């Protein structure tokens, strides 16, 4: 499945501090999801990337029961803050995700998705200078949540029209 991009309403919170409460830019492939504030232009800050992720986890029993998974590992994605300072200098804070929880529940408005990621200590990287410092920043907890409205749900789930009609009937009955 090729990468798909969605602009959806939601929020992103870093250690209880709101980063975004509004439009999120969400990129999904068959193996990952990337979430950041919807900003026009090339420079973006605060990007949450979770791997593995697949929209099919929201099919089947998830329609009736919701979905929840918790994973732990050495690298389940990353959380990146940058560029920091002058946008052209290539300086970033980068954190590896060591724990992640993904949950979702269908409702009358669509699919509510929540992610909670815990990171290891962050490192500072300056790509232009070729410098890197490890364990410079404390661990973080990053929460992201968003609503996939009914009119974007078929595309988000990567379903055919026939399969989606059946899913939509089950959602409306629940």
HELIX and SHEET records of a PDB file:
HELIX    1   1 UNK A   55  UNK A   58  5                                   4    
HELIX    2   2 UNK A   62  UNK A   65  1                                   4    
HELIX    3   3 UNK A   87  UNK A   89  5                                   3    
HELIX    4   4 UNK A  150  UNK A  157  1                                   8    
HELIX    5   5 UNK A  161  UNK A  173  1                                  13    
SHEET    1   A 9 UNK A  67  UNK A  72  0                                        
SHEET    2   A 9 UNK A  91  UNK A 107 -1                                        
SHEET    3   A 9 UNK A  77  UNK A  82 -1                                        
SHEET    4   A 9 UNK A  47  UNK A  50 -1                                        
SHEET    5   A 9 UNK A  33  UNK A  37 -1                                        
SHEET    6   A 9 UNK A  17  UNK A  28 -1                                        
SHEET    7   A 9 UNK A   4  UNK A  14 -1                                        
SHEET    8   A 9 UNK A 141  UNK A 149 -1                                        
SHEET    9   A 9 UNK A 110  UNK A 119 -1                                        
SHEET    1   B 4 UNK A  67  UNK A  72  0                                        
SHEET    2   B 4 UNK A  91  UNK A 107 -1                                        
SHEET    3   B 4 UNK A 122  UNK A 126 -1                                        
SHEET    4   B 4 UNK A 131  UNK A 137 -1                                        
END                                                                             
